[in-house]
């Protein structure tokens, strides 16, 4: 019985390794690995209801207020893993804040795929950073990777007047479609069957109907009408974890809604490519900074 439990626990990790092309990410691949001289960094821990929120801050020298970028990491990673990213962003003249979440479950704060359970959770980090004297609340963007890309889009949907730009790298935009769509590859079918069960357990849903409703509420595509900010989607065409179709479908929907949207599909790029494939990472990062500069209109 212990062996069976161990195997069942291991399967999701094996699945994720296969989907991610097996190479571990290097979050400092193209980003600074220490705090630059012109950047001041600090840490904050706070709570909102049943959420424990960890924030990593980085700002340029000076008092601001600065245009601000709220950053979320890929699933399984934390704000600490985003230090290189936020230090890099701060070097460009923005205040940058990375966030991660733990939810109170069975009297302990735990990581969860569904850390956000109500509307106020979605904008909790945004509300916290907006109170800082260093932040210009009229110029805030969201930036995220994988699950963090989902978070970035959902914050824009829930705070349409407050978010001025979004950059989402390789997000899943429709969890129901992603988990349930037909797949011809038998390995993929097995992997996603396991992941579907893992997601349902994490959701706490008591029925299939409730689970599918939770997936819809957590997905950017069904909430696309609420998004007003210009959106940049960046996706690799060799992504096995979340195919470029995820971003393509959202881009098409936003275009129909007459929203400003740009989709960059990177040839040969795998999932989390910007922390794995240096040449492709550089090109994507240049596009990211150009999008932020254009929409936050930083002063030179």
ABEGO torsion letter per residue (X at the ends): XAAAAAAAAAAAAAAAAAAAGGBBBBAAAABBABBBAABBBBBBBBBBEABBBBBBBBBBBEAOBBBBBBBBBBBGBBAAAAAAAAAAAAAAGBBBBBBBBBBBBGGBBBBBABABABAAAAAAAAAAAAABAABBAABBBBBBBEAAAAAAAAAAAABAAABABBBBBGBBABAAAAAABBBABAAAAAAAAAAAAAAAAAAGBABAAAAAAAAAAABAAAAAAABABBBBBBBBAABAABBAAAAAAAAAAAAAAGBBBBBBBBBGBBBGAAAABAAAAAAAAAAAAAAAAAAAGBBX
